[in-house]
Amino acid sequence: MRLSYSSAVGFARAIDAVGNLVDEGQFKAKKEGLSLVAMDPSQISMVIFSMPKGIFSEYQSENEVLGLDIDYFKKVLRRGKTDEKITLETEENRLILTFEGGKRKRTFKIPLLDLTEGVSKEPSIEYNNRIKLVADALNELINDAKLISTHIRLVLTPDGLRAEVKSESGELNVDIEKDDEAVAEISVENGARASFPLQYLEDIMKAAKGTEPVTLYLETDRPLKLEYNIEGALAKYYLAPRIETE
């Protein structure tokens, strides 16, 4: 296996989309590209990550499986510099990461883990309500909500997205109307509402920044689906709802 990506920093940022939720997992380097499907240790959230073959400057792999300590993998990747490319190769039970820029080359060799495969496919859930908005708008909403509670209720209607947060510390309501400049698209058939743990939502959104678009899919009391593109990769997430009785 030999995979090269033109920006070491960009590759590290893409992997952050996985590492913010998952401690370890199996990356699969198939003919069509690099991918991972995994759940967080608490089994509350799932990430489906894919980097197509075409975004790599070099891609040679048939069907390699890379079991990795993702937290450690991230730490090594963060050693990449802005003027460096990165190459990944396998050698017996190790992954070789080579950073090259100018006349300097650095090579790390990290162990591959023998992991049992967990979840292997995406849930089959039909969503009839979605909104696409810039990452900053959702991140600001999350930061506001954290001041009040550990959970957030999201409500999606034809008029826009509403967040409701309540605890002994107080209450917060945030409305993002459909014609707000932060909203790129909205499609709502029947409306939906559900509550979710803020810490997981924050972890999901950590890799998405600025005006990058994020699409949120919502059905009442069903898992939240959230997806965005990052450095040519696609990151999709599912987050289990908190079932509330009123």
C-alpha positions as CSV (number, residue, x, y, z in Angstrom):
1,M,0.0,0.0,0.0
2,R,1.2,3.5,-0.8
3,L,-1.0,6.6,-0.4
4,S,0.2,10.2,-0.9
5,Y,-1.7,13.4,-0.1
6,S,-0.4,16.8,-1.2
7,S,-1.0,18.5,2.1
8,A,0.1,17.0,5.4
9,V,-1.8,19.6,7.4
10,G,-5.0,19.0,5.3
11,F,-4.8,15.3,5.8
12,A,-4.4,15.7,9.5
13,R,-7.5,18.0,9.5
14,A,-9.5,15.4,7.7
15,I,-8.6,12.7,10.2
16,D,-9.6,15.0,13.0
17,A,-13.2,14.5,11.8
18,V,-12.8,10.9,13.0
19,G,-10.5,11.3,15.9
20,N,-12.8,13.7,17.8
21,L,-15.2,10.8,18.4
22,V,-13.3,7.5,18.1
23,D,-10.3,6.3,20.1
24,E,-9.4,3.4,17.8
25,G,-10.7,1.9,14.6
26,Q,-10.1,0.2,11.3
27,F,-9.3,2.2,8.2
28,K,-9.9,0.4,5.0
29,A,-7.8,1.3,1.9
30,K,-9.9,-0.2,-0.9
31,K,-9.6,0.4,-4.6
32,E,-12.1,3.3,-4.5
33,G,-10.5,5.1,-1.5
34,L,-9.8,5.3,2.2
35,S,-12.7,4.8,4.6
36,L,-13.8,4.1,8.2
37,V,-17.0,3.2,9.9
38,A,-17.0,3.2,13.7
39,M,-18.9,4.0,16.8
40,D,-17.6,5.9,19.8
41,P,-16.9,3.9,22.9
42,S,-20.2,4.7,24.5
43,Q,-22.1,3.5,21.4
44,I,-24.0,6.9,21.3
45,S,-22.6,8.2,18.0
46,M,-21.3,6.8,14.7
47,V,-19.0,8.2,12.1
48,I,-18.8,7.2,8.4
49,F,-15.7,8.6,6.9
50,S,-14.5,8.4,3.3
51,M,-11.7,9.9,1.2
52,P,-12.0,9.0,-2.5
53,K,-9.0,7.8,-4.4
54,G,-9.1,10.8,-6.7
55,I,-8.1,13.3,-4.1
56,F,-4.8,11.6,-3.4
57,S,-1.7,12.5,-5.5
58,E,-0.8,8.8,-5.4
59,Y,-3.0,5.9,-4.5
60,Q,-1.9,2.2,-4.6
61,S,-3.9,-0.2,-2.6
62,E,-6.2,-3.2,-3.2
63,N,-7.8,-4.0,0.2
64,E,-5.6,-3.0,3.1
65,V,-7.0,-2.9,6.7
66,L,-5.3,-0.5,9.1
67,G,-6.1,-1.0,12.7
68,L,-5.0,2.2,14.5
69,D,-4.9,3.9,17.8
70,I,-6.5,7.0,16.3
71,D,-5.6,9.3,19.1
72,Y,-1.9,8.5,18.7
73,F,-2.3,8.6,14.9
74,K,-3.7,12.2,15.2
75,K,-0.7,13.3,17.3
76,V,1.7,12.1,14.7
77,L,-0.2,13.7,11.9
78,R,-0.2,17.0,13.7
79,R,3.6,17.1,13.3
80,G,3.1,17.8,9.6
81,K,4.0,21.3,8.3
82,T,2.2,23.5,5.9
83,D,4.8,23.0,3.1
84,E,4.9,19.2,3.5
85,K,3.1,16.3,1.8
86,I,2.4,13.0,3.5
87,T,2.9,9.4,2.3
88,L,1.4,6.4,4.1
89,E,2.8,2.9,3.5
90,T,2.6,-0.4,5.3
91,E,5.5,-2.6,6.5
92,E,4.5,-5.9,8.1
93,N,2.6,-4.8,11.3
94,R,3.5,-1.1,11.1
95,L,2.2,2.0,9.3
96,I,4.9,4.2,7.9
97,L,4.2,7.9,7.7
98,T,6.6,10.1,5.7
99,F,6.5,13.9,5.8
100,E,8.4,15.6,2.9
101,G,8.9,19.3,2.3
102,G,11.8,21.1,0.6
103,K,15.0,19.1,1.4
104,R,13.7,17.6,4.6
105,K,12.1,14.2,5.1
106,R,10.8,12.7,8.3
107,T,9.6,9.1,8.8
108,F,7.4,7.8,11.6
109,K,6.6,4.1,12.1
110,I,3.7,3.3,14.3
111,P,2.2,-0.1,15.2
112,L,-0.9,-1.5,13.5
113,L,-3.4,-3.0,15.9
114,D,-5.3,-6.3,15.5
115,L,-8.8,-5.0,16.0
116,T,-12.1,-6.9,15.7
117,E,-14.4,-5.2,13.2
118,G,-17.4,-3.6,14.9
119,V,-20.2,-1.8,13.0
120,S,-19.6,-2.1,9.3
121,K,-22.4,-0.2,7.5
122,E,-24.5,2.9,7.6
123,P,-27.9,2.8,9.3
124,S,-30.9,2.7,7.0
125,I,-33.0,5.7,8.1
126,E,-35.2,7.8,5.9
127,Y,-35.0,11.5,6.5
128,N,-37.6,14.0,5.2
129,N,-36.3,17.1,7.0
130,R,-32.9,18.8,6.4
131,I,-31.2,22.1,6.6
132,K,-27.8,23.1,5.3
133,L,-26.1,26.0,7.1
134,V,-22.6,27.3,7.7
135,A,-20.5,25.6,10.3
136,D,-20.0,28.8,12.4
137,A,-23.8,29.2,12.9
138,L,-24.1,25.7,14.4
139,N,-20.9,26.0,16.4
140,E,-22.1,29.4,17.9
141,L,-25.4,27.8,18.8
142,I,-23.6,24.9,20.6
143,N,-21.3,27.3,22.5
144,D,-24.3,29.3,23.7
145,A,-26.2,26.1,24.7
146,K,-23.3,24.8,26.8
147,L,-23.7,27.7,29.2
148,I,-27.1,26.4,30.2
149,S,-27.3,22.6,29.9
150,T,-25.7,19.4,28.8
151,H,-28.5,18.6,26.3
152,I,-30.1,20.5,23.5
153,R,-33.5,20.2,21.7
154,L,-33.4,20.9,18.0
155,V,-36.7,21.8,16.2
156,L,-36.8,21.9,12.4
157,T,-39.8,23.6,10.7
158,P,-40.5,25.2,7.3
159,D,-39.6,28.5,9.0
160,G,-36.1,27.4,10.0
161,L,-34.1,25.8,12.9
162,R,-34.8,26.4,16.5
163,A,-32.7,25.3,19.5
164,E,-34.2,25.0,23.0
165,V,-32.1,24.6,26.1
166,K,-33.4,24.5,29.7
167,S,-31.9,23.6,33.1
168,E,-31.7,25.0,36.6
169,S,-29.1,27.5,35.3
170,G,-31.7,29.1,33.0
171,E,-33.2,28.9,29.5
172,L,-32.0,29.6,26.0
173,N,-33.9,29.8,22.7
174,V,-32.1,30.3,19.4
175,D,-34.0,30.8,16.1
176,I,-32.2,30.6,12.8
177,E,-34.8,31.6,10.2
178,K,-34.9,30.0,6.7
179,D,-33.8,33.3,5.0
180,D,-30.9,33.9,7.3
181,E,-27.6,34.4,5.4
182,A,-26.2,31.4,7.3
183,V,-28.8,29.0,5.7
184,A,-28.0,27.7,2.3
185,E,-30.9,25.2,1.9
186,I,-33.9,23.9,3.8
187,S,-36.3,21.2,3.0
188,V,-39.0,20.2,5.6
189,E,-41.9,17.9,4.9
190,N,-43.5,17.4,8.3
191,G,-41.2,19.1,10.8
192,A,-39.2,17.3,13.5
193,R,-37.9,17.7,17.0
194,A,-35.4,15.8,19.1
195,S,-32.9,16.2,22.0
196,F,-29.3,15.4,21.9
197,P,-26.2,15.4,24.2
198,L,-24.2,18.6,23.6
199,Q,-20.8,17.1,24.2
200,Y,-21.2,14.7,21.3
201,L,-22.6,17.4,19.1
202,E,-19.7,19.6,19.9
203,D,-17.2,16.8,19.1
204,I,-18.9,16.1,15.8
205,M,-18.6,19.7,14.8
206,K,-15.0,20.3,16.0
207,A,-13.5,19.7,12.6
208,A,-16.0,22.0,10.7
209,K,-15.1,25.7,10.6
210,G,-16.1,29.0,9.3
211,T,-18.4,29.1,6.3
212,E,-18.0,25.4,5.4
213,P,-21.5,24.0,4.8
214,V,-22.9,21.4,7.2
215,T,-26.1,19.5,6.5
216,L,-28.3,18.4,9.4
217,Y,-31.1,15.8,9.0
218,L,-33.7,15.6,11.7
219,E,-36.7,13.3,12.5
220,T,-38.6,13.3,15.7
221,D,-37.0,11.2,18.4
222,R,-34.7,9.5,15.9
223,P,-30.9,9.7,15.4
224,L,-29.6,13.0,14.1
225,K,-27.7,12.7,10.9
226,L,-25.0,15.4,10.2
227,E,-22.6,15.6,7.3
228,Y,-19.9,17.8,5.9
229,N,-17.0,17.8,3.5
230,I,-13.5,18.4,4.8
231,E,-10.3,18.5,2.7
232,G,-11.9,16.4,0.0
233,A,-13.2,13.8,2.5
234,L,-16.8,13.2,3.5
235,A,-17.7,12.9,7.1
236,K,-21.2,11.6,8.1
237,Y,-22.3,11.2,11.7
238,Y,-25.3,9.7,13.5
239,L,-26.1,10.7,17.0
240,A,-28.7,8.9,19.2
241,P,-31.4,11.1,20.6
242,R,-32.3,11.6,24.3
243,I,-35.9,10.3,24.6
244,E,-37.8,12.8,26.8
245,T,-41.1,12.4,28.5
246,E,-43.2,15.4,29.1
